[in-house]
Amino acid sequence: MKSRQLAAGVAFGAALGTALYGTVFALPVYLQALLGSPPTRTGLVILPGALASASPWRSRAATPADQSATLVLTGVALFMISMCSGGTSPR
């Protein structure tokens, strides 16, 4: 691609789509079928990411253009921490 911004956006979108697919489908199957976690624990593992993506303050905080990149990076970092710590939680 000629545009670096478009290429970065496409790469970030693909990574985000893969992460969302893993969160919604692959992670619960992994936790329940392979690790034997009960459904309640699986839901609690996914809960922080769901709350972060559905929080009402996201739209108000993202209005200033200079804060949007910081907000996106903070959300991605929280999502990664949530997924990395949740997949290794004890039974």
Contact map, one row per residue, 1 for C-alpha under 8 A:
1111011000000000000000000000000000000000000000000000000000000000000000000000000000000000000
1111000000000000000000000000000000000000000000000000000000000000000000000000000000000000000
1111111000000000000000000000000000000000000000000000000000000000000000000000000000000000000
1111111100000000000000000000000000000000000000000000000000000000000000000000000000000000000
0011111110000000000000000000000000000000000000000000000000000000000000000000000000000000000
1011111111000000000000000000000000000000000000000000000000000000000000000000000000000000000
1011111111100000000000000000000000000000000000000000000000000000000000000000000000000000000
0001111111110000000000000000000000000000000000000000000000000000000000000000000000000000000
0000111111111000000000000000000000000000000000000000000000000000000000000000000000000000000
0000011111111100000000000000000000000000000000000000000000000000000000000000000000000000000
0000001111111110000000000000000000000000000000000000000000000000000000000000000000000000000
0000000111111111000000000000000000000000000000000000000000000000000000000000000000000000000
0000000011111111100000000000000000000000000000000000000000000000000000000000000000000000000
0000000001111111110000000000000000000000000000000000000000000000000000000000000000000000000
0000000000111111111000000000000000000000000000000000000000000000000000000000000000000000000
0000000000011111111100000000000000000000000000000000000000000000000000000000000000000000000
0000000000001111111110000000000000000000000000000000000000000000000000000000000000000000000
0000000000000111111111000000000000000000000000000000000000000000000000000000000000000000000
0000000000000011111111100000000000000000000000000000000000000000000000000000000000000000000
0000000000000001111111110000000000000000000000000000000000000000000000000000000000000000000
0000000000000000111111111100000000000000000000000000000000000000000000000000000000000000000
0000000000000000011111111110000000000000000000000000000000000000000000000000000000000000000
0000000000000000001111111111000000000000000001000000000000000000000000000000000000100000000
0000000000000000000111111111000000000000000000000000000000000000000000000000000000000000000
0000000000000000000011111111100000000000000000000000000000000000000000000000000000000000000
0000000000000000000011111111110000000000000000000000000000000000000000000000000000000000000
0000000000000000000001111111111000000000000000000000000000000000000000000000000000000010000
0000000000000000000000111111111100000000010000000000000000000000000000000000000000000000000
0000000000000000000000001111111111000000000000000000000000000000000000000000000000000000000
0000000000000000000000000111111111100000000000000000000000000000000000000000000000000000000
0000000000000000000000000011111111111000010000000000000000000000000000000000000000000010000
0000000000000000000000000001111111111110010000000000000000000000000000000000000000000000000
0000000000000000000000000000111111111000000000000000000000000000000000000000000000000000000
0000000000000000000000000000111111110000000000000000000000000000000000000000000000000000000
0000000000000000000000000000011111111000000000000000000000000000000000000000000000000000000
0000000000000000000000000000001111111100000000000000000000000000000000000000000000000000001
0000000000000000000000000000001110111110110000000000000000000000000000000000000000000000001
0000000000000000000000000000000100011111110000000000000000000000000000000000000000000000000
0000000000000000000000000000000100001111111000000000000000000000000000000000000000000000000
0000000000000000000000000000000000000111111100000000000000000000000000000000000000000000000
0000000000000000000000000000000000001111111110000000000000000000000000000000000000000000000
0000000000000000000000000001001100001111111111000000000000000000000000000000000000000000000
0000000000000000000000000000000000000011111111100000000000000000000000000000000000000000000
0000000000000000000000000000000000000001111111110000000000000000000000000000000000000000000
0000000000000000000000000000000000000000111111110000000000000000000000000000000001100110000
0000000000000000000000100000000000000000011111111100000000000000000000000000000001100100000
0000000000000000000000000000000000000000001111111110000000000000000000000000000000000000000
0000000000000000000000000000000000000000000111111111000000000000000000000000001001000000000
0000000000000000000000000000000000000000000001111111100000000000000000000000011001100000000
0000000000000000000000000000000000000000000001111111110000000000000000000000000000000000000
0000000000000000000000000000000000000000000000111111111000000000000000000000000000000000000
0000000000000000000000000000000000000000000000011111111000000000000000000010001000000000000
0000000000000000000000000000000000000000000000001111111000000000000000000000000000000000000
0000000000000000000000000000000000000000000000000111111101000000000000000000000000000000000
0000000000000000000000000000000000000000000000000011111111000000000000000000000000000000000
0000000000000000000000000000000000000000000000000000011111110000000000000000000000000000000
0000000000000000000000000000000000000000000000000000001111111000000000000000000000000000000
0000000000000000000000000000000000000000000000000000011111111100000000000000000000000000000
0000000000000000000000000000000000000000000000000000000111111110000000000000000000000000000
0000000000000000000000000000000000000000000000000000000111111110000000000000000000000000000
0000000000000000000000000000000000000000000000000000000011111111001100100000000000000000000
0000000000000000000000000000000000000000000000000000000001111111101100100000000000000000000
0000000000000000000000000000000000000000000000000000000000111111101100000000000000000000000
0000000000000000000000000000000000000000000000000000000000001111111100000000000000000000000
0000000000000000000000000000000000000000000000000000000000000111111110000000000000000000000
0000000000000000000000000000000000000000000000000000000000000001111111000000000000000000000
0000000000000000000000000000000000000000000000000000000000001111111111100000000000000000000
0000000000000000000000000000000000000000000000000000000000001111111111110000000000000000000
0000000000000000000000000000000000000000000000000000000000000000111111111000000000000000000
0000000000000000000000000000000000000000000000000000000000000000011111111100000000000000000
0000000000000000000000000000000000000000000000000000000000001100001111111110000000000000000
0000000000000000000000000000000000000000000000000000000000000000000111111111000000000000000
0000000000000000000000000000000000000000000000000000000000000000000011111111100000000000000
0000000000000000000000000000000000000000000000000000000000000000000001111111110000000000000
0000000000000000000000000000000000000000000000000001000000000000000000111111111000000000000
0000000000000000000000000000000000000000000000000000000000000000000000011111111100000000000
0000000000000000000000000000000000000000000000000000000000000000000000001111111110000000000
0000000000000000000000000000000000000000000000001000000000000000000000000111111111000000000
0000000000000000000000000000000000000000000000011001000000000000000000000011111111100000000
0000000000000000000000000000000000000000000000000000000000000000000000000001111111110000000
0000000000000000000000000000000000000000000000000000000000000000000000000000111111111000000
0000000000000000000000000000000000000000000011011000000000000000000000000000011111111100000
0000000000000000000000100000000000000000000011001000000000000000000000000000001111111110000
0000000000000000000000000000000000000000000000000000000000000000000000000000000111111111000
0000000000000000000000000000000000000000000000000000000000000000000000000000000011111111100
0000000000000000000000000000000000000000000011000000000000000000000000000000000001111111100
0000000000000000000000000010001000000000000010000000000000000000000000000000000000111111100
0000000000000000000000000000000000000000000000000000000000000000000000000000000000011111110
0000000000000000000000000000000000000000000000000000000000000000000000000000000000001111111
0000000000000000000000000000000000000000000000000000000000000000000000000000000000000001111
0000000000000000000000000000000000011000000000000000000000000000000000000000000000000000111
